[in-house]
C-alpha cells in the first residue's frame, strides 16, 4: 500500500525544502505539493484520502486552522499536522482546533521523520479504518505541545546525559515537584530521599519522565472540561495503576528497569482515552463506559488511549498493552507488560468497580505467581495462586 502526503505551505522555499527532504527520507511515499489551498481541496474530496497533511499556519485568504477544519470534515482519516512557529502555536493552544500534531517552523530531519513514523504506525497498526475515521472527527483530541515535544526529543536522544535532562526539568516548577515526589516514594522502592534532579533523572528513567511530562500537560488541558471530582478520581486511579504495575514489574524481573519504566508509563497514560471521552460529554452526564463502538472487541477508551500514545511516539509495546489491557484475548500476542497491566487493572477494579473486573487466566501464564508477588495485590482472590 502506497502512503500519500500533502504539503500545503504558503512559502515556496519552505515547500521545496520539505519536499526535497521527504524524497530523501521517505522515498516510498507519494507527495502532493502546492502553495494554493484551492488546489489542495480536490485531494480531500472522495474515497482516496491522503494519509498525512502538513499545512502552514498561514495561507492565502485563510488560516491553516481553517483548512484543517475543512479536512477534518471531509477527510477524517487524514493525519492533520500544523506547520507553525512559536506565535502560531500559542494561538492554537488558546482554542480547540482540528490539529492532531504540531511541527515546528523550521523543523529538522528528525522532527519530520517522527511525523511520518507515527503516520505509518497508525495506518499499518492495529487500528481499523473505521476507528481511525471516527477518531479523526473528534473535536476534543489533545495536542502534544511543542515544548513537551522538545523535552521528549531530549529524552529520546542517547547523546543527552542526566545533567542536561535535569537542567531541562528545572525550568518547570510543576514538573520538578511531581518528579521529586515520585523519586522519593518509598512505595516505589526508593529507600533514601533526594532533591538532586540529576539523581532523579537516573532513578526514574527517561520513559517514566516523558510520561509524567505528558500527564501534567493533559491535566492542564482537561482541568475545566471534566467534572472536578471525576477528574481527580481519574488522576488518582492513573497514579495507582502506574505504581502498582511498576511494583509488580520489579517483583517479576528485578533487573529489568525497562519493564518497570514501561509498566509505570502504561499505567499513568491509560487515562488519556477516558479524558477525551468525558470532555466531549455534558458535565452533568459525564461517565466512562465500556462500549466498543469504535472497534469491535476493544473498549473505546482503551482504543483512544492507545491511538494517542501511538500518535505521540510512545513505544509500541506500551501502546499495545494499553490497547488490550482489558481485552487481552484480542491481542495478537501476550507480553509480560500486557500481563502485568491486565492484572493490576483487575485488582484495582475489584475495589472500585467489581461488576466490570475481568481477569483472563491466560495472562497469568506469563507471570511467576509467588506468595511474595501476590502479597503486592491487595484485594485479589485468595485462590489466585492456584489458578
Secondary structure, 3 states (H helix, E strand, C coil): CCCEEEEECCCHHHHHHHHHHHHHHCCCCEEEEECCHHHHHHHHCCCCCCCEEEEECEECCEEHHHHHHHHHHHCCCCEEEEEECHHHHHHHHCCCCCCCEEEECCCCHHHHHHHHHHHHHHHHCCCCHHHHHHHHCCCCCCCCCHHHHHHHHHHHCCCCCHHHHHHHHHCCHHHHHHHHHHHCCHHHCCCCCCCCHHHHHHHHCHHHHHHHHHHHHHHHHHCCCCCHHHHHHHHHHHHHHHHHHHHHHHHHCCCCHHHHHHHHHHHHHCCHHHHHHHHCCCHHHCCCCCCCCCECCECHHHHHHHHHHHHCCCCHHHHHHHHHCCCHHHCCCCCHHHHHHHHHHHHHHHHHCHHHCCCCHHHHHHCCCCHHHHCCCCCCCHHHHHC
